[in-house]
Amino acid sequence: MMARFHSLPRWIWLLALGGASLGVYLVGLLAPYSLFTLGLPPLLDIDKLTRQRPIAQAAFVGTFALLFGLYYWAWRVCRSPHPTPRSMWIALGLSLLAFNSALVWLYPIDAADIFDNIFHGRLIAYYSDSPFSAAPKDYYRDPFFAYVAWPGDPSAYGPVWESLAALVSRLAGDDPLSNVLAFKGLNFIFYVGCVILIGLILRRLAPERAVSGVCLFAWNPLVLYTTVGTGHNDIALVFCVLLGAYAVLRRAFLWAIVALIVGALIKFISLLLIPLVLAAGLAQLSTAHDRWRFVSRAGGVAAVVSLLAYFPFWEGLQVFGYERRAALLTTSLAALAQVNLETFIGQKTSQTLMAQIALWLTGAMTLLLAGRLGWRWADRPSATAQFEAFLYAATRLFLFYLLITCLWFQPWYALWPLALAALLPDGDTARLAVLLTGAVFGKAIFFFFLSTYQRLPSRLWIETRLGPAVLALPWCYLLYCVLTRRARRASPVRPTSPPPSPGQSPSLTSHPPSVREQ
């Protein structure tokens, strides 16, 4: 009997895992927290819904533990050194479609960001006002005002996103449910675009990893939960990052910069990757004249795209909102340091200091990785190895930012490095990105569930104990990777294994030099 199960085609296993995952989503999330169950009352979240209910809290944690276990199993089923049959793509596509069709009916239980996005879109569409200067409280009679979690704050996003939000809000009208479903639908479009881009890139880069790479990103429970489930807009940024990566693969460096600028006009973080694209583009050129022309054209394109996006909203430098972002710190090394410094130098000074330190450290790491990429790009023997060097640099830069220099860390930010890690071969970098997507669910456990059974005395107590607990596992794994890499470098160089004898097949677990962990 067991032999029959093991002999089943992989696509049947994948469909079975998809059905099991769908069942977990339906029982663990949709049954207690769907729009059908809860309706659409304002400002509910997982904390309010499970407070003083340990069984419900344990069920929430157990749901995602099961989902991540099934996710890992599905990824293992998708891995194969052989060409992927069409049946695997069909099974994967049907499973992903089923997950999204169910999660679109989930109430946004992790945060009210989708309602803030709806309201900022309404500021443009219905009040002809700017979301960068006006706040929801200025229109407190609007029927959506009760749903807003940040009523006194202008938009924290860029003009490209706000223009999209205005369009969707206009199409959805005044019905709250229609708006929620419309914004989730917009996210689903970007999600499908990400799946297509990952598939296209891996079909060119490493066809044997195409289906497993798509699975690694698109089946990930955090991606599904925060994209269509709770409606965060990070998937739009991820689409722009992947579009930029696809342009780099095609050696269209100017188009890569355009894609990343558009991403930065949604959320600023994709700006970090522009120096990497510049380093790769410059390494392709041999004369100073060509390099100067490339840099000037890149700067001109970036300026034109930014001016066109900001022109309808321009009211001075305050549209960038840097001061607001610098004052927000939580669940990060910066927050840990700031709450301890606040006692000695004051709140405002400590916030400014940590923002400046984070900015300088991020800039230094960006320049370091860009410089190394430029050298490695010219040194790599093939276009595949060059592109992989770019992917490693970009993924590590996102991970460095999230784990070391990010001021205001939220779980859905873990989508950024995961999208690039899905393009990489199995190794420390990809594992760290996947590990981060699971560890971030600890924020609900430590900040919400455990805090309901004891009184939290201060923000100092929260950021020095609960904040580090969320990222403890990724930090430990990052330290492990750094130490083991140094140990490998310090150890004597081992001789390479002899080539296989005639008639002997090479190991299927071996990788060509271009795809080993760098």
GUSE-56325 format. One record per residue (C-alpha): x, y, z. Coordinates in Angstrom, 2 decimals. Example, Ala and Ser with C-alpha at 12.3 -4.5 7.8 and 13.67 -1.06 7.14 Angstrom:
<rs>
+---------+---------+---------+
:    east :   north :      up :
+---------+---------+---------+
:   12.30 :   -4.50 :    7.80 :
:   13.67 :   -1.06 :    7.14 :
+---------+---------+---------+
</rs>
This chain:
<rs>
+---------+---------+---------+
:    east :   north :      up :
+---------+---------+---------+
:    0.00 :    0.00 :    0.00 :
:    2.78 :    2.45 :    0.93 :
:    4.60 :    1.64 :   -2.30 :
:    1.51 :    2.68 :   -4.26 :
:    1.45 :    6.05 :   -2.49 :
:    5.13 :    6.63 :   -3.21 :
:    4.63 :    5.77 :   -6.87 :
:    1.92 :    8.39 :   -7.37 :
:    2.80 :   11.19 :   -9.82 :
:    4.11 :   14.38 :   -8.26 :
:    1.20 :   16.44 :   -9.53 :
:   -1.23 :   14.29 :   -7.54 :
:    0.84 :   14.87 :   -4.41 :
:    0.82 :   18.59 :   -5.11 :
:   -2.95 :   18.66 :   -5.56 :
:   -3.38 :   16.71 :   -2.34 :
:   -1.18 :   19.18 :   -0.47 :
:   -3.14 :   22.02 :   -2.04 :
:   -6.39 :   20.50 :   -0.86 :
:   -5.02 :   20.01 :    2.64 :
:   -3.77 :   23.60 :    2.77 :
:   -7.11 :   24.90 :    1.53 :
:   -8.83 :   22.94 :    4.28 :
:   -6.55 :   24.51 :    6.90 :
:   -7.27 :   27.99 :    5.54 :
:  -11.01 :   27.34 :    5.60 :
:  -11.10 :   25.86 :    9.10 :
:   -8.37 :   27.89 :   10.80 :
:   -8.91 :   31.35 :    9.25 :
:  -12.10 :   31.61 :    7.20 :
:  -14.47 :   29.90 :    9.61 :
:  -13.74 :   32.23 :   12.56 :
:  -12.54 :   35.39 :   10.77 :
:  -14.24 :   35.63 :    7.38 :
:  -16.34 :   38.55 :    6.16 :
:  -19.31 :   36.19 :    6.29 :
:  -18.70 :   35.41 :    9.96 :
:  -17.72 :   38.86 :   11.23 :
:  -19.37 :   41.14 :    8.70 :
:  -17.47 :   44.38 :    8.24 :
:  -17.41 :   46.26 :   11.57 :
:  -14.60 :   48.80 :   11.91 :
:  -11.20 :   48.25 :   13.50 :
:  -11.29 :   44.59 :   14.42 :
:   -7.99 :   42.73 :   14.64 :
:   -6.64 :   39.41 :   15.85 :
:   -5.83 :   40.93 :   19.24 :
:   -9.41 :   42.06 :   19.92 :
:  -10.91 :   38.90 :   18.45 :
:   -8.85 :   36.49 :   20.58 :
:   -8.22 :   38.49 :   23.77 :
:   -8.52 :   36.28 :   26.86 :
:   -9.32 :   33.32 :   24.59 :
:   -6.29 :   31.00 :   24.77 :
:   -7.90 :   28.30 :   22.64 :
:   -8.50 :   30.77 :   19.78 :
:   -4.95 :   32.08 :   20.10 :
:   -3.49 :   28.58 :   20.07 :
:   -5.65 :   27.74 :   17.04 :
:   -4.31 :   30.78 :   15.17 :
:   -0.71 :   29.77 :   15.89 :
:   -1.42 :   26.14 :   15.05 :
:   -3.06 :   27.12 :   11.77 :
:    0.06 :   28.81 :   10.49 :
:    2.31 :   26.07 :   11.84 :
:    0.34 :   23.56 :    9.76 :
:    0.34 :   25.87 :    6.73 :
:    4.10 :   26.31 :    6.83 :
:    4.58 :   22.55 :    7.19 :
:    2.42 :   21.88 :    4.14 :
:    4.17 :   24.71 :    2.30 :
:    7.57 :   23.12 :    2.89 :
:    6.24 :   19.74 :    1.77 :
:    4.79 :   21.25 :   -1.40 :
:    8.12 :   22.93 :   -2.19 :
:    9.90 :   19.61 :   -1.76 :
:    7.46 :   17.95 :   -4.14 :
:    8.11 :   20.70 :   -6.71 :
:   11.88 :   20.23 :   -6.58 :
:   13.27 :   18.08 :   -9.34 :
:   16.42 :   18.05 :  -11.52 :
:   14.29 :   17.08 :  -14.51 :
:   12.15 :   19.30 :  -16.77 :
:    8.81 :   20.18 :  -15.20 :
:    5.78 :   18.55 :  -16.83 :
:    2.75 :   20.67 :  -17.63 :
:    0.71 :   18.72 :  -15.10 :
:    2.82 :   20.19 :  -12.27 :
:    2.15 :   23.74 :  -13.44 :
:   -1.59 :   23.00 :  -13.66 :
:   -1.65 :   21.48 :  -10.16 :
:    0.29 :   24.43 :   -8.74 :
:   -1.89 :   26.98 :  -10.51 :
:   -5.14 :   25.37 :   -9.34 :
:   -3.88 :   25.26 :   -5.75 :
:   -2.83 :   28.92 :   -5.77 :
:   -6.12 :   29.97 :   -7.34 :
:   -8.05 :   28.07 :   -4.66 :
:   -6.06 :   29.71 :   -1.84 :
:   -6.64 :   33.21 :   -3.17 :
:  -10.32 :   32.58 :   -3.90 :
:  -10.81 :   31.65 :   -0.27 :
:   -8.64 :   34.31 :    1.35 :
:  -10.29 :   37.17 :   -0.52 :
:  -13.15 :   36.74 :    1.99 :
:  -10.91 :   37.02 :    5.06 :
:  -11.50 :   40.06 :    7.28 :
:   -8.24 :   42.13 :    7.49 :
:   -7.43 :   40.90 :   10.98 :
:   -3.76 :   41.88 :   11.23 :
:   -4.02 :   45.65 :   10.59 :
:   -6.38 :   48.29 :    9.21 :
:   -3.97 :   49.40 :    6.46 :
:   -6.38 :   48.47 :    3.68 :
:   -8.96 :   50.89 :    5.09 :
:   -6.38 :   53.68 :    5.29 :
:   -5.53 :   52.98 :    1.65 :
:   -9.21 :   53.17 :    0.74 :
:   -9.64 :   56.50 :    2.52 :
:   -6.54 :   58.07 :    0.95 :
:   -7.84 :   56.99 :   -2.44 :
:  -11.15 :   58.67 :   -1.64 :
:   -9.35 :   61.92 :   -0.79 :
:   -8.27 :   62.11 :   -4.43 :
:  -11.25 :   60.53 :   -6.13 :
:  -14.08 :   62.22 :   -4.23 :
:  -12.61 :   65.30 :   -2.53 :
:   -9.91 :   66.33 :   -5.04 :
:   -7.50 :   66.68 :   -2.13 :
:   -3.93 :   65.45 :   -1.69 :
:   -3.32 :   62.48 :    0.62 :
:    0.13 :   63.93 :    1.34 :
:   -1.21 :   67.09 :    2.98 :
:   -4.75 :   66.18 :    4.04 :
:   -5.55 :   63.63 :    6.74 :
:   -8.68 :   61.49 :    7.17 :
:   -9.74 :   63.58 :   10.16 :
:  -10.24 :   66.52 :    7.80 :
:  -13.16 :   64.57 :    6.31 :
:  -14.57 :   62.95 :    9.41 :
:  -18.08 :   62.85 :    7.94 :
:  -16.99 :   60.39 :    5.26 :
:  -18.63 :   56.97 :    5.78 :
:  -15.21 :   55.30 :    5.82 :
:  -13.79 :   57.45 :    8.61 :
:  -14.76 :   54.95 :   11.33 :
:  -12.50 :   52.34 :    9.68 :
:   -9.33 :   54.46 :    9.69 :
:   -6.61 :   53.51 :   12.17 :
:   -4.38 :   56.56 :   11.56 :
:   -6.90 :   59.41 :   11.27 :
:   -4.42 :   62.23 :   11.86 :
:   -1.68 :   61.13 :    9.47 :
:   -1.23 :   61.82 :    5.75 :
:   -0.27 :   58.99 :    3.43 :
:    2.98 :   57.11 :    4.05 :
:    3.11 :   55.78 :    0.48 :
:    4.13 :   57.24 :   -2.84 :
:    2.16 :   58.94 :   -5.61 :
:    1.99 :   55.89 :   -7.88 :
:    0.19 :   53.91 :   -5.21 :
:   -2.12 :   56.78 :   -4.31 :
:   -3.06 :   57.24 :   -7.96 :
:   -3.91 :   53.54 :   -8.20 :
:   -5.86 :   53.78 :   -4.93 :
:   -7.86 :   56.72 :   -6.30 :
:   -8.75 :   54.75 :   -9.44 :
:   -9.85 :   51.68 :   -7.50 :
:  -11.77 :   53.77 :   -4.98 :
:  -13.62 :   55.55 :   -7.77 :
:  -14.56 :   52.24 :   -9.39 :
:  -15.66 :   50.66 :   -6.09 :
:  -17.98 :   53.47 :   -5.05 :
:  -19.22 :   54.04 :   -1.50 :
:  -19.84 :   50.47 :   -0.37 :
:  -17.21 :   49.28 :    2.20 :
:  -17.34 :   45.63 :    1.12 :
:  -16.93 :   46.56 :   -2.56 :
:  -13.88 :   48.66 :   -1.70 :
:  -12.26 :   45.92 :    0.37 :
:  -12.78 :   43.36 :   -2.39 :
:  -11.59 :   45.80 :   -5.06 :
:   -8.34 :   46.57 :   -3.24 :
:   -7.76 :   42.87 :   -2.65 :
:   -8.43 :   42.33 :   -6.34 :
:   -5.76 :   44.90 :   -7.20 :
:   -3.33 :   43.00 :   -4.98 :
:   -4.26 :   39.76 :   -6.72 :
:   -3.38 :   41.28 :  -10.10 :
:    0.08 :   42.20 :   -8.79 :
:    0.38 :   38.73 :   -7.22 :
:   -0.31 :   37.07 :  -10.57 :
:    2.22 :   39.41 :  -12.17 :
:    4.84 :   38.34 :   -9.61 :
:    4.13 :   34.66 :  -10.30 :
:    4.53 :   35.23 :  -14.05 :
:    7.78 :   37.17 :  -13.62 :
:    9.31 :   34.55 :  -11.32 :
:    8.35 :   31.86 :  -13.83 :
:    9.77 :   33.81 :  -16.79 :
:   13.03 :   34.59 :  -15.01 :
:   13.60 :   31.01 :  -13.88 :
:   12.68 :   29.59 :  -17.29 :
:   15.67 :   31.53 :  -18.63 :
:   17.91 :   31.23 :  -15.59 :
:   17.36 :   27.67 :  -14.36 :
:   14.36 :   25.88 :  -15.95 :
:   14.61 :   22.96 :  -13.54 :
:   13.89 :   25.36 :  -10.65 :
:   10.98 :   27.22 :  -12.26 :
:    8.07 :   25.45 :  -10.57 :
:    9.82 :   25.19 :   -7.19 :
:   10.74 :   28.88 :   -7.29 :
:    7.16 :   29.89 :   -8.03 :
:    5.99 :   27.62 :   -5.23 :
:    8.53 :   29.07 :   -2.79 :
:    7.04 :   32.53 :   -3.22 :
:    3.43 :   32.08 :   -4.26 :
:    2.52 :   29.24 :   -1.83 :
:    4.16 :   30.97 :    1.14 :
:    1.49 :   31.48 :    3.86 :
:    2.72 :   35.00 :    4.70 :
:    2.45 :   36.06 :    1.04 :
:   -1.09 :   34.71 :    0.73 :
:   -2.22 :   35.97 :    4.14 :
:   -0.93 :   39.54 :    3.76 :
:   -1.63 :   40.02 :    0.04 :
:   -5.17 :   38.84 :   -0.69 :
:   -6.04 :   37.90 :    2.88 :
:   -5.45 :   41.20 :    4.66 :
:   -4.80 :   43.51 :    1.72 :
:   -1.33 :   45.00 :    2.26 :
:    0.10 :   46.75 :   -0.78 :
:    3.65 :   45.38 :   -0.54 :
:    2.92 :   43.01 :   -3.39 :
:    2.82 :   46.03 :   -5.74 :
:    6.34 :   46.96 :   -4.66 :
:    7.47 :   43.34 :   -5.05 :
:    6.11 :   43.30 :   -8.61 :
:    8.23 :   46.35 :   -9.49 :
:   11.32 :   44.76 :   -7.91 :
:   10.82 :   41.56 :   -9.91 :
:   10.19 :   43.58 :  -13.06 :
:   13.49 :   45.36 :  -12.45 :
:   15.23 :   42.02 :  -11.93 :
:   13.77 :   40.72 :  -15.20 :
:   15.07 :   43.81 :  -16.98 :
:   18.55 :   43.20 :  -15.51 :
:   18.40 :   39.63 :  -16.79 :
:   17.62 :   41.00 :  -20.25 :
:   20.45 :   43.60 :  -19.92 :
:   17.86 :   46.42 :  -20.13 :
:   19.39 :   48.43 :  -17.29 :
:   17.55 :   51.67 :  -17.98 :
:   14.22 :   49.85 :  -17.90 :
:   15.31 :   48.21 :  -14.65 :
:   15.87 :   51.65 :  -13.14 :
:   12.44 :   52.78 :  -14.37 :
:   10.82 :   49.76 :  -12.70 :
:   12.63 :   50.40 :   -9.43 :
:   11.77 :   54.11 :   -9.48 :
:    8.10 :   53.21 :   -9.97 :
:    8.45 :   50.80 :   -7.04 :
:    9.97 :   53.58 :   -4.93 :
:    6.97 :   55.74 :   -5.82 :
:    4.89 :   53.05 :   -4.11 :
:    7.26 :   52.38 :   -1.19 :
:   10.72 :   53.91 :   -0.99 :
:   12.61 :   50.68 :   -0.28 :
:   13.29 :   49.76 :   -3.91 :
:   15.60 :   52.80 :   -4.11 :
:   18.21 :   50.63 :   -2.40 :
:   18.52 :   48.43 :   -5.48 :
:   19.22 :   51.25 :   -7.95 :
:   22.96 :   51.47 :   -7.06 :
:   23.19 :   47.72 :   -7.74 :
:   21.66 :   48.17 :  -11.18 :
:   24.01 :   51.07 :  -11.87 :
:   27.00 :   48.96 :  -10.81 :
:   25.94 :   46.13 :  -13.10 :
:   25.25 :   48.48 :  -16.01 :
:   28.58 :   50.29 :  -15.62 :
:   30.46 :   46.98 :  -15.48 :
:   29.09 :   46.20 :  -18.96 :
:   30.68 :   49.30 :  -20.47 :
:   34.31 :   49.76 :  -21.40 :
:   34.79 :   53.51 :  -21.98 :
:   34.34 :   56.51 :  -19.71 :
:   32.13 :   58.19 :  -22.33 :
:   29.71 :   55.26 :  -22.42 :
:   29.59 :   55.11 :  -18.64 :
:   28.90 :   58.83 :  -18.31 :
:   26.15 :   58.62 :  -20.92 :
:   24.56 :   55.67 :  -19.10 :
:   24.59 :   57.44 :  -15.73 :
:   23.21 :   60.67 :  -17.21 :
:   20.43 :   58.84 :  -19.05 :
:   19.56 :   56.88 :  -15.89 :
:   19.41 :   60.09 :  -13.87 :
:   17.27 :   61.78 :  -16.50 :
:   14.82 :   58.90 :  -16.71 :
:   14.52 :   58.72 :  -12.92 :
:   13.91 :   62.47 :  -12.69 :
:   11.24 :   62.47 :  -15.42 :
:    9.33 :   59.53 :  -13.93 :
:    9.45 :   61.04 :  -10.44 :
:    8.34 :   64.49 :  -11.62 :
:    5.41 :   63.06 :  -13.57 :
:    4.28 :   61.03 :  -10.56 :
:    4.58 :   63.84 :   -8.00 :
:    3.36 :   66.69 :  -10.20 :
:   -0.37 :   66.37 :   -9.32 :
:    0.44 :   66.31 :   -5.58 :
:    3.44 :   68.63 :   -5.23 :
:    3.23 :   71.00 :   -2.28 :
:    6.86 :   71.08 :   -1.22 :
:    9.26 :   68.61 :    0.36 :
:    6.72 :   67.57 :    2.99 :
:    5.18 :   65.18 :    0.43 :
:    8.10 :   62.82 :    1.12 :
:    7.14 :   62.48 :    4.80 :
:   10.66 :   61.59 :    5.97 :
:   10.21 :   63.22 :    9.40 :
:    7.11 :   61.11 :   10.08 :
:    8.94 :   57.90 :    9.20 :
:   11.97 :   58.80 :   11.34 :
:    9.75 :   59.07 :   14.43 :
:    8.26 :   55.58 :   14.02 :
:   10.28 :   52.80 :   15.65 :
:    9.18 :   49.32 :   16.67 :
:   10.36 :   45.68 :   16.62 :
:   13.88 :   46.51 :   15.47 :
:   17.44 :   47.02 :   16.66 :
:   16.89 :   50.75 :   16.24 :
:   13.82 :   50.65 :   18.50 :
:   15.76 :   48.61 :   21.06 :
:   18.54 :   51.22 :   21.14 :
:   16.21 :   54.22 :   21.02 :
:   14.10 :   53.29 :   24.04 :
:   17.26 :   52.84 :   26.10 :
:   18.78 :   56.14 :   24.91 :
:   15.53 :   58.04 :   25.45 :
:   16.10 :   58.12 :   29.20 :
:   19.40 :   59.98 :   28.77 :
:   18.98 :   62.25 :   25.73 :
:   15.21 :   62.56 :   25.28 :
:   12.69 :   61.08 :   22.87 :
:   13.15 :   63.42 :   19.90 :
:   16.95 :   63.41 :   20.02 :
:   17.14 :   59.63 :   20.36 :
:   14.73 :   59.12 :   17.45 :
:   16.70 :   61.47 :   15.22 :
:   19.99 :   59.85 :   16.19 :
:   18.82 :   56.32 :   15.45 :
:   17.27 :   57.41 :   12.14 :
:   20.57 :   58.96 :   11.08 :
:   22.60 :   55.93 :   12.16 :
:   20.25 :   53.61 :   10.29 :
:   20.42 :   55.79 :    7.19 :
:   24.23 :   55.87 :    7.17 :
:   24.57 :   52.14 :    7.82 :
:   22.09 :   51.33 :    5.06 :
:   23.89 :   53.64 :    2.65 :
:   27.27 :   52.14 :    3.53 :
:   26.04 :   48.58 :    3.01 :
:   24.40 :   49.57 :   -0.28 :
:   27.64 :   51.06 :   -1.59 :
:   29.64 :   48.07 :   -0.36 :
:   27.39 :   45.56 :   -2.09 :
:   27.23 :   47.70 :   -5.24 :
:   31.04 :   47.87 :   -5.37 :
:   31.40 :   44.13 :   -4.89 :
:   28.73 :   43.48 :   -7.51 :
:   30.52 :   45.67 :  -10.06 :
:   33.71 :   43.70 :   -9.54 :
:   31.97 :   40.33 :   -9.59 :
:   29.89 :   41.23 :  -12.64 :
:   33.04 :   41.75 :  -14.71 :
:   34.67 :   38.68 :  -13.15 :
:   31.85 :   36.19 :  -13.78 :
:   32.28 :   33.92 :  -16.80 :
:   28.63 :   33.81 :  -17.90 :
:   25.52 :   35.95 :  -18.02 :
:   23.77 :   33.52 :  -15.66 :
:   26.48 :   33.89 :  -13.03 :
:   26.40 :   37.68 :  -13.40 :
:   22.66 :   37.82 :  -12.87 :
:   22.88 :   35.53 :   -9.85 :
:   25.49 :   37.86 :   -8.36 :
:   22.95 :   40.68 :   -8.71 :
:   20.23 :   38.57 :   -7.06 :
:   22.45 :   37.68 :   -4.12 :
:   23.42 :   41.32 :   -3.59 :
:   19.80 :   42.53 :   -3.80 :
:   18.43 :   39.83 :   -1.49 :
:   21.15 :   40.40 :    1.09 :
:   20.62 :   44.14 :    0.98 :
:   16.91 :   43.72 :    1.75 :
:   17.74 :   41.26 :    4.54 :
:   20.34 :   43.62 :    6.00 :
:   17.83 :   46.44 :    6.02 :
:   15.06 :   44.40 :    7.65 :
:   17.22 :   42.68 :   10.26 :
:   19.71 :   45.46 :   11.10 :
:   18.70 :   49.00 :   10.10 :
:   14.91 :   49.03 :    9.70 :
:   13.24 :   51.45 :   12.12 :
:    9.61 :   50.36 :   11.88 :
:    9.40 :   46.62 :   11.21 :
:    6.14 :   44.95 :   10.23 :
:    5.61 :   41.28 :    9.29 :
:    4.52 :   41.94 :    5.70 :
:    7.91 :   43.52 :    4.91 :
:    9.33 :   39.98 :    4.76 :
:    7.79 :   39.65 :    1.28 :
:   10.54 :   41.88 :   -0.18 :
:   13.54 :   39.53 :    0.12 :
:   11.44 :   36.40 :   -0.36 :
:   10.54 :   37.39 :   -3.93 :
:   14.22 :   37.58 :   -4.88 :
:   15.16 :   34.52 :   -2.82 :
:   12.67 :   32.51 :   -4.87 :
:   14.99 :   33.06 :   -7.84 :
:   18.06 :   31.75 :   -6.01 :
:   19.26 :   28.17 :   -5.57 :
:   18.90 :   26.61 :   -2.16 :
:   21.42 :   28.11 :    0.27 :
:   21.88 :   30.27 :    3.34 :
:   20.51 :   33.44 :    1.75 :
:   17.31 :   31.84 :    0.47 :
:   16.80 :   29.94 :    3.73 :
:   17.15 :   33.10 :    5.79 :
:   14.53 :   34.86 :    3.64 :
:   12.08 :   31.97 :    4.06 :
:   12.83 :   31.69 :    7.79 :
:   12.02 :   35.38 :    8.21 :
:    8.53 :   34.89 :    6.73 :
:    7.75 :   32.33 :    9.41 :
:    9.40 :   34.14 :   12.31 :
:    7.41 :   37.34 :   11.79 :
:    4.23 :   35.61 :   12.96 :
:    5.84 :   35.83 :   16.37 :
:    4.74 :   39.45 :   16.49 :
:    1.13 :   38.37 :   16.97 :
:    2.22 :   35.84 :   19.57 :
:    4.41 :   38.14 :   21.65 :
:    2.73 :   41.51 :   21.15 :
:   -0.90 :   40.36 :   21.25 :
:   -1.42 :   36.89 :   22.68 :
:    1.06 :   36.87 :   25.56 :
:    0.37 :   40.49 :   26.45 :
:   -3.27 :   39.74 :   27.22 :
:   -2.25 :   37.76 :   30.31 :
:    0.01 :   40.33 :   31.92 :
:    0.17 :   44.06 :   32.09 :
:    2.91 :   45.59 :   29.96 :
:    4.49 :   48.33 :   32.08 :
:    6.11 :   50.48 :   29.39 :
:    7.32 :   50.75 :   25.83 :
:   10.82 :   50.14 :   27.20 :
:    9.69 :   46.72 :   28.41 :
:    8.02 :   45.94 :   25.08 :
:   10.89 :   46.94 :   22.78 :
:   13.63 :   45.38 :   24.90 :
:   11.87 :   42.04 :   25.36 :
:    9.05 :   41.42 :   22.93 :
:   10.61 :   43.15 :   19.91 :
:   13.85 :   41.13 :   19.97 :
:   11.86 :   37.93 :   20.57 :
:   10.17 :   38.33 :   17.16 :
:   13.45 :   38.48 :   15.23 :
:   15.56 :   36.30 :   17.53 :
:   15.50 :   33.25 :   15.25 :
:   16.49 :   35.11 :   12.03 :
:   19.19 :   37.00 :   13.93 :
:   20.60 :   33.73 :   15.30 :
:   20.55 :   32.11 :   11.86 :
:   22.24 :   35.17 :   10.34 :
:   24.98 :   34.97 :   12.99 :
:   25.36 :   31.25 :   12.32 :
:   25.76 :   31.91 :    8.58 :
:   28.39 :   34.59 :    9.17 :
:   30.41 :   32.42 :   11.57 :
:   30.29 :   29.29 :    9.41 :
:   31.30 :   31.27 :    6.33 :
:   34.30 :   32.69 :    8.16 :
:   35.20 :   29.21 :    9.35 :
:   35.07 :   27.88 :    5.79 :
:   37.31 :   30.67 :    4.58 :
:   39.81 :   30.03 :    7.35 :
:   39.95 :   26.26 :    6.73 :
:   42.47 :   24.81 :    4.27 :
:   41.31 :   24.52 :    0.68 :
:   40.23 :   20.99 :   -0.04 :
:   41.06 :   19.41 :   -3.37 :
:   38.22 :   19.20 :   -5.79 :
:   36.60 :   15.82 :   -6.32 :
:   37.82 :   13.89 :   -9.35 :
:   35.60 :   13.80 :  -12.42 :
:   33.22 :   10.84 :  -12.70 :
:   34.59 :    7.77 :  -14.35 :
:   33.26 :    6.78 :  -17.77 :
:   29.68 :    5.58 :  -17.45 :
:   29.24 :    7.09 :  -13.99 :
:   26.54 :    9.78 :  -13.65 :
:   27.33 :   12.92 :  -11.69 :
:   25.43 :   13.47 :   -8.45 :
:   22.04 :   15.04 :   -8.89 :
:   22.63 :   17.09 :   -5.76 :
:   25.69 :   18.81 :   -7.16 :
:   25.43 :   22.27 :   -8.66 :
:   27.47 :   23.96 :  -11.36 :
:   29.79 :   26.70 :  -10.05 :
:   27.46 :   29.47 :  -11.25 :
:   24.64 :   28.50 :   -8.89 :
:   26.49 :   27.76 :   -5.66 :
:   25.89 :   29.94 :   -2.64 :
:   28.18 :   32.94 :   -2.96 :
+---------+---------+---------+
</rs>
